[in-house]
Structures are given as C-alpha cells and as structure tokens.
Amino acid sequence: MATVMDTAGVTTAYARWAPVYDLVFGQVFAQGRAAAIVVADRIGGDILEVGVGTGISLPGYASTSRVTGIDLSEPMLAKARGRVGRYSLANVKALAVGDAEQLDFADNSFDVVVAQYVVTACPHPEQALDEFLRVVKPGGEIVITTRLGADEGLRGSIEKFLMPVTTRLGFRTEFSWARYEAWAAGRPQVSLVERRPLPPLGHFALLRYTKLKAQ
C-alpha cells in the first residue's frame, strides 16, 4: 500500500469518517480541544479553525469570539452546520469547504488560527503551516493540537510500519517534533510560545506559535 497522501484521498477518507467521527474521536481528543479553545478565546477576535470537521469544538468557544471554520469534507461540514443550528451559535460567522494548504483568505485576516489534529492529515504539512502563518495577523497566534511521532526506537518503527494503513484512513502516524522545529527555524517571523503534552499517552501536544510584529 502507498504511503503518499493526496488531497483527494484525505477528502474521501473524512467523508467516510463523518457519520462516526464524534463517536470514535470525541472523548479521545476532548482535553486537547478544550485546551486549544481556552488559548484561542484568551486572544479572541476573529478565529479561523482549519479542519473544523463536524464542528465538535464550536460550542466551546466564547460568544465573543468570531469563528470561521473550513474543512475539506462536505459531509463533515454538514454535521457542523447542524451543530451550529442546534446550539444557536451566532458567533460562528461561516463554515465552508476549504483546503488547509491553499486558504482562501487574505494575508493577516485572523487573530488566531486553530488547527486541531489537522496538520498530520495534510499531504504537505509545511505548506499548510505556511498558510496558517500567512493569514494570521502579526501578534496573533497559531494554535495546534497534533500527534507527535517518535524519531527513533520501537515506537518510531511501529509508526513507520503503520503508515500505509493510516494514510488510507486520512492521517499520519509518523510525524516527529523535528519537522515542526525545522519549519519554525526557517521562518524568522515565527516564535514558539508553548509546547504542552496532551493525552492520550503523551503522544500528542498543544503547540502555540506567535507571528512576530515587524520591527
């Protein structure tokens, strides 16, 4: 089986996940989602959630935060729209089909970009990170919850072994902290604010980057 991800394959995978996503991943990622929302709301203003999925996080945002959500999967977005109506979420400005690697927004559009368990589902993760950086305002933050793979050892070997399977499911198991470090090192306008371990098993993390203001 191939280990190369592509946008069409990820879109198809998450269309299949849509009916059961909340059941399978709702509780597993609940603490990470809550932590990311707290950080985003602390900054407030205009928030872009990339990979909003079924909108499971949307009821958690403060009513004063203005949230725009995008996702590749229309079936996932249909669930999100239903959730917005069910909870009367007037602070959700828009939900639309969109690609993390080619965001349809102007430079410096958002106070916060939130990407929850999304980066490892992108065919070209660094391109998506560059897009997050482009659309966030100077002084704003990129808030990421993500799986961090092992660089070596038994876990690293298992993650590599599982990649052909997980790629077909729409995400990577093999994605180490070193890739985030290398990305940030090549972008002088980025500063890491926080790296915090998240459950389950400490294999996930909350990452916060700020876009530095021009001197």
QUIMO-V127471 format. One line per field, one symbol per residue. psi: psi as a letter, one per 20 degrees, with the letter a starting at -180 (. if undefined). A space follows every 10 residues. Layout:
psi = ???
This chain:
psi = qqjpqqgggg ggghhhhghj ghggighgjg hgggghgggg hhgaboppop licjkhigih qqiipopppq qhoghghhgg hhhgghjlni iohqpqpqph implqrqlhq hpppoolhgi jphnghgghh gghgiqqpir qpoppqporq haaggggggg highghghij rqhoorhhhg ghghhjnijp pphqopqqrq jjirqpppqq oqqp.
